[in-house]
Amino acid sequence: MWYIFWLLVGFGLATAGGVTLIVYLNIIPAGLSFFDYILFVMDRPECYLFPVGLLIICITVLLYPSE
């Protein structure tokens, strides 16, 4: 039961972080380069939800007991 909980928590975090990364792609047409986008994203704490969520998903899948 805890594995499902942590899998869903990781999925939620990864989804929130991924949506945030996609929304922030709108600054590129405003005249900024892709390098500026990367620097901008690295300063935003909500963008770290995506890798944290992926890490939780990977750990949960690896620790899930197989029969």
C-alpha positions in Angstrom: 0.0 0.0 0.0 2.8 2.4 0.8 4.4 1.7 -2.6 1.3 3.0 -4.4 1.2 6.1 -2.2 4.8 7.0 -2.9 4.3 6.2 -6.6 1.4 8.6 -6.7 3.3 11.3 -4.8 6.2 11.0 -7.2 3.8 11.1 -10.2 2.1 14.3 -8.8 5.4 16.0 -8.2 6.8 15.1 -11.6 3.6 16.3 -13.2 3.6 19.6 -11.4 7.3 20.2 -12.2 6.9 19.2 -15.8 3.9 21.5 -16.3 5.9 24.3 -14.8 8.8 23.7 -17.1 6.5 23.8 -20.1 4.8 27.0 -18.9 8.2 28.7 -18.5 9.0 27.8 -22.1 6.9 30.9 -23.0 9.8 33.1 -22.1 11.8 31.9 -25.1 9.6 33.8 -27.7 10.0 36.9 -25.5 13.5 37.3 -26.8 15.5 35.1 -24.5 17.8 32.3 -25.6 17.6 28.7 -24.6 20.6 29.3 -22.3 18.8 32.1 -20.6 15.8 29.7 -20.1 18.0 27.1 -18.4 19.5 29.8 -16.1 15.9 31.1 -15.3 14.6 27.5 -14.6 17.6 26.8 -12.3 16.6 29.7 -10.1 13.0 28.6 -9.7 12.4 26.2 -6.8 9.2 24.8 -8.3 11.1 23.4 -11.3 13.0 21.0 -9.0 9.7 19.1 -8.4 10.2 17.3 -11.8 13.5 15.6 -11.0 12.5 14.9 -7.4 9.3 13.3 -8.6 11.2 11.1 -11.1 13.6 10.1 -8.4 10.7 9.0 -6.1 9.1 7.1 -8.9 12.3 5.3 -9.7 13.0 4.4 -6.1 9.5 3.1 -5.6 9.6 1.0 -8.7 13.0 -0.5 -7.8 12.0 -1.3 -4.2 8.6 -2.8 -5.1 8.7 -6.4 -4.1 8.4 -8.8 -7.0 6.9 -12.2 -6.6 
